[in-house]
């Protein structure tokens, strides 16, 4: 997908072989990619100007939103979404070559918390008594298994991680549901469209909305009506805690329209009249990676 003349620096949740690495490579190619250990590290790298963009996971079809990404976008620095990529997620059980004889006697299984959750049924049925160790990414788990051949351990990760770290796939496709996808977003300090091949026909806008301080019955209904009567289609609405006390929430809303559309401008004005604080993360195109054949 990458334009040959377009080679920015891009932070991603590493190390190499993570699903975020796959997403970043799909959008930008292999040049200029800078692995980071955590999602906050990715966000910090683009915030302080060390890189032009950051690619981070936003939502998984099985496990829902990635809270750390959502909370950093709301409570942290002013960053904007420039593009969104959805990729299919396939999880495999990865082991070191030296441990082929011990796949039934594993001492621990390592992976990112979302990956472990996505394989919950498989792990319950096959490794109920094996400790599950959380790592910062699936690739970090694969790298750890490679670096410790003396241990009877396994990682859950993708095929790229198996190839990158010379691991064997002991069992393929152990995720609980075959419709597993993850949405990744490209973040930067600028409101702009990242326009590459294969973009969606129309734009999407992500809004973060804080309700008025005064508690009014029906306020959420009023907010949704702002979009409904204007025929602005919502693809997502989700609440997240404000971290100021129980019962205090902000809402993340995805609107299937460019924020520059006249109806969107009217929606912003009406939300302001309702005393809602609205922060737009910008408008962007959606891209999709097709499953490998």
C-alpha positions as CSV (number, residue, x, y, z in Angstrom):
1,X,0.0,0.0,0.0
2,X,2.9,2.3,0.7
3,X,3.7,5.1,-1.8
4,X,7.4,4.6,-2.9
5,X,8.0,8.4,-2.3
6,X,6.5,8.4,1.2
7,X,8.9,7.2,4.0
8,X,8.1,8.9,7.3
9,X,9.2,7.7,10.7
10,X,6.6,5.6,12.4
11,X,6.5,4.3,16.0
12,X,4.7,1.0,16.6
13,X,4.2,-1.4,19.4
14,X,7.1,-3.8,19.0
15,X,9.2,-5.7,18.7
16,X,9.2,-6.9,15.1
17,X,6.6,-9.5,14.4
18,X,3.8,-8.0,16.5
19,X,0.4,-7.4,14.9
20,X,1.1,-3.7,15.2
21,X,4.2,-4.2,13.2
22,X,2.1,-5.9,10.5
23,X,-0.3,-3.0,10.5
24,X,2.5,-0.4,10.3
25,X,4.2,-2.3,7.4
26,X,1.0,-2.6,5.5
27,X,0.4,1.2,5.6
28,X,4.0,2.5,5.4
29,X,6.3,-0.2,4.2
30,X,9.3,-1.4,6.1
31,X,11.4,1.8,6.0
32,X,11.4,4.2,8.9
33,X,9.6,2.0,11.4
34,X,10.6,2.5,15.1
35,X,9.6,-0.2,17.6
36,X,8.4,0.8,21.0
37,X,7.9,-1.3,24.1
38,X,4.5,0.0,25.1
39,X,1.5,1.9,23.7
40,X,2.3,4.9,25.9
41,X,5.9,4.8,24.5
42,X,4.4,5.0,20.9
43,X,2.2,7.9,21.9
44,X,5.0,9.7,23.6
45,X,7.3,9.3,20.6
46,X,4.9,11.1,18.3
47,X,3.9,13.7,20.9
48,X,7.5,14.9,21.4
49,X,8.3,14.8,17.7
50,X,10.7,11.8,17.6
51,X,8.5,10.3,14.9
52,X,5.9,11.6,12.4
53,X,3.3,9.0,13.2
54,X,2.5,6.3,15.6
55,X,0.5,3.1,14.9
56,X,-1.4,1.6,17.9
57,X,-4.2,-0.9,18.4
58,X,-7.6,0.6,19.1
59,X,-10.2,-2.2,19.2
60,X,-10.4,-5.9,18.9
61,X,-13.5,-7.7,17.6
62,X,-13.5,-10.2,20.5
63,X,-12.1,-8.2,23.4
64,X,-13.4,-4.7,22.6
65,X,-11.5,-1.4,22.9
66,X,-7.9,-1.2,24.1
67,X,-8.4,0.9,27.2
68,X,-4.9,2.3,27.4
69,X,-5.1,3.7,23.9
70,X,-8.6,5.2,24.5
71,X,-7.6,6.8,27.9
72,X,-4.3,8.3,26.5
73,X,-6.2,9.9,23.7
74,X,-8.7,11.4,26.1
75,X,-6.6,12.3,29.1
76,X,-3.2,12.8,27.3
77,X,-1.9,15.0,24.6
78,X,-3.6,16.4,21.6
79,X,-3.2,13.8,18.9
80,X,-5.3,13.1,15.9
81,X,-6.3,10.0,13.9
82,X,-5.1,10.1,10.3
83,X,-6.1,6.6,9.2
84,X,-7.5,3.4,10.4
85,X,-6.6,-0.2,9.4
86,X,-8.5,-3.4,10.1
87,X,-6.5,-6.6,9.9
88,X,-7.5,-10.3,10.5
89,X,-6.0,-11.7,13.7
90,X,-4.8,-15.4,13.8
91,X,-3.2,-16.7,17.0
92,X,-0.9,-19.7,17.0
93,X,0.8,-21.6,19.7
94,X,4.6,-21.1,19.2
95,X,7.4,-23.1,20.8
96,X,11.1,-23.4,20.5
97,X,12.5,-26.2,18.4
98,X,14.2,-27.8,21.4
99,X,10.9,-28.1,23.2
100,X,9.0,-30.1,20.6
101,X,8.9,-33.2,22.9
102,X,7.4,-31.1,25.7
103,X,4.5,-29.4,24.2
104,X,2.2,-31.3,26.5
105,X,4.3,-30.4,29.5
106,X,4.6,-26.7,29.2
107,X,5.6,-24.7,32.3
108,X,4.0,-21.4,31.2
109,X,2.4,-19.7,28.2
110,X,3.3,-16.1,27.3
111,X,1.5,-13.4,25.3
112,X,-0.2,-10.1,25.4
113,X,-3.3,-10.0,27.6
114,X,-5.7,-9.6,24.7
115,X,-4.2,-12.5,22.9
116,X,-4.5,-14.7,26.0
117,X,-8.2,-13.7,26.3
118,X,-8.8,-14.3,22.6
119,X,-7.6,-17.9,23.1
120,X,-9.4,-18.5,26.4
121,X,-11.4,-21.6,25.4
122,X,-8.4,-23.3,23.9
123,X,-6.3,-22.6,26.9
124,X,-9.0,-23.8,29.3
125,X,-9.4,-27.0,27.3
126,X,-5.8,-27.8,26.8
127,X,-3.7,-26.0,29.4
128,X,-6.0,-25.3,32.3
129,X,-3.2,-25.6,34.9
130,X,-0.4,-23.9,33.0
131,X,0.4,-20.4,34.2
132,X,-0.4,-17.6,31.7
133,X,2.3,-14.9,31.7
134,X,1.3,-11.4,30.3
135,X,3.8,-9.6,28.0
136,X,3.7,-6.2,26.3
137,X,3.0,-7.7,22.9
138,X,2.7,-11.1,21.2
139,X,6.1,-10.5,19.5
140,X,7.7,-9.8,22.9
141,X,6.4,-13.2,24.0
142,X,7.8,-14.9,20.9
143,X,11.2,-13.2,21.4
144,X,11.3,-14.4,25.0
145,X,10.7,-18.0,24.0
146,X,13.4,-17.8,21.4
147,X,15.9,-16.4,24.0
148,X,15.1,-19.1,26.6
149,X,15.4,-22.5,24.8
150,X,16.1,-24.2,28.1
151,X,12.6,-23.5,29.4
152,X,9.5,-25.5,28.6
153,X,7.5,-22.5,27.6
154,X,5.3,-21.3,24.7
155,X,4.1,-18.1,23.2
156,X,0.9,-17.1,21.5
157,X,1.5,-15.0,18.4
158,X,1.2,-14.7,14.7
159,X,3.0,-16.5,11.8
160,X,5.4,-13.5,11.2
161,X,6.6,-13.8,14.8
162,X,7.2,-17.5,14.3
163,X,9.3,-16.8,11.2
164,X,11.1,-13.8,12.8
165,X,12.2,-15.7,15.9
166,X,12.6,-19.2,14.4
167,X,9.8,-20.8,16.4
168,X,7.7,-23.8,15.5
169,X,3.9,-23.5,15.2
170,X,2.8,-26.3,17.6
171,X,-0.9,-25.6,16.8
172,X,-2.5,-23.2,14.3
173,X,-5.5,-20.9,14.8
174,X,-6.1,-21.4,18.5
175,X,-8.2,-18.2,18.8
176,X,-11.8,-18.9,19.9
177,X,-13.6,-17.2,17.0
178,X,-12.7,-17.0,13.4
179,X,-14.0,-13.5,12.9
180,X,-11.1,-12.0,14.9
181,X,-10.0,-8.6,13.7
182,X,-8.2,-5.7,15.2
183,X,-8.5,-2.0,14.4
184,X,-5.3,0.0,14.4
185,X,-5.1,3.8,14.1
186,X,-2.4,6.1,12.8
187,X,-1.8,9.0,15.2
188,X,0.0,12.3,14.6
189,X,0.1,15.9,15.8
190,X,-1.8,17.1,12.8
191,X,-5.3,16.8,11.5
192,X,-4.8,15.3,8.1
193,X,-6.0,12.5,5.8
194,X,-3.5,9.8,5.2
195,X,-4.4,8.9,1.6
196,X,-3.1,5.6,0.3
197,X,-4.3,3.0,-2.1
198,X,-7.3,1.0,-1.0
199,X,-9.0,3.6,1.2
200,X,-12.7,3.6,2.0
201,X,-15.1,5.5,-0.1
202,X,-16.2,7.8,2.7
203,X,-14.5,9.3,5.8
204,X,-15.1,8.5,9.4
205,X,-14.8,10.9,12.4
206,X,-14.1,9.9,16.0
207,X,-15.5,12.2,18.7
208,X,-14.9,12.2,22.5
209,X,-17.8,13.8,24.3
210,X,-18.0,14.8,27.9
211,X,-21.5,15.2,29.3
212,X,-22.6,18.4,31.0
213,X,-21.6,18.7,34.7
214,X,-25.2,19.0,35.8
215,X,-27.1,15.7,35.9
216,X,-30.1,16.0,33.5
217,X,-32.5,13.2,32.7
218,X,-32.3,12.1,29.0
219,X,-29.1,13.9,28.2
220,X,-27.6,10.9,26.4
221,X,-30.8,10.6,24.4
222,X,-30.5,14.3,23.4
223,X,-26.9,13.7,22.3
224,X,-27.8,10.8,20.1
225,X,-30.7,12.8,18.7
226,X,-28.3,15.4,17.5
227,X,-26.9,12.8,15.0
228,X,-30.2,10.9,14.4
229,X,-32.3,13.7,12.9
230,X,-29.4,14.8,10.7
231,X,-29.1,11.3,9.4
232,X,-25.5,11.0,10.6
233,X,-24.8,7.3,11.0
234,X,-22.9,6.1,14.1
235,X,-20.8,3.0,13.8
236,X,-19.8,3.0,17.5
237,X,-20.7,4.5,20.8
238,X,-18.8,3.5,24.0
239,X,-18.4,4.9,27.5
240,X,-15.1,5.2,29.4
241,X,-14.6,6.3,33.0
242,X,-13.5,9.9,33.5
243,X,-11.3,8.8,36.5
244,X,-12.9,11.5,38.6
245,X,-15.3,9.3,40.5
246,X,-17.9,6.5,40.1
247,X,-20.6,7.3,37.6
248,X,-18.5,9.8,35.7
249,X,-18.0,8.9,32.0
250,X,-17.0,10.3,28.7
251,X,-18.3,8.8,25.4
252,X,-16.4,7.8,22.3
253,X,-18.6,8.1,19.1
254,X,-17.6,7.1,15.6
255,X,-19.6,9.0,12.9
256,X,-19.5,7.9,9.3
257,X,-19.0,11.4,7.9
258,X,-16.3,13.9,7.4
259,X,-16.3,16.5,10.2
260,X,-16.3,19.3,7.5
261,X,-19.7,18.2,6.3
262,X,-22.3,20.9,6.9
263,X,-24.4,18.5,9.0
264,X,-21.5,17.7,11.2
265,X,-20.8,21.4,11.8
266,X,-24.4,21.8,12.8
267,X,-24.1,18.8,15.2
268,X,-21.0,20.4,16.8
269,X,-23.0,23.6,17.4
270,X,-26.0,21.8,18.9
271,X,-23.7,19.7,21.2
272,X,-22.1,22.9,22.4
273,X,-25.6,24.3,23.1
274,X,-26.2,21.2,25.3
275,X,-23.1,22.2,27.3
276,X,-21.2,19.1,26.1
277,X,-17.4,19.3,25.7
278,X,-16.6,17.8,22.3
279,X,-13.1,16.8,21.2
280,X,-12.7,15.6,17.6
281,X,-9.8,13.2,16.9
282,X,-10.2,14.1,13.2
283,X,-11.6,12.6,10.1
284,X,-9.9,9.7,8.4
285,X,-10.2,6.9,5.8
286,X,-10.4,3.2,6.7
287,X,-8.2,0.6,5.1
288,X,-8.5,-3.2,5.4
289,X,-5.9,-6.0,5.0
290,X,-7.4,-9.1,3.5
291,X,-6.7,-12.5,5.1
292,X,-3.7,-14.3,3.7
293,X,-4.5,-17.3,1.4
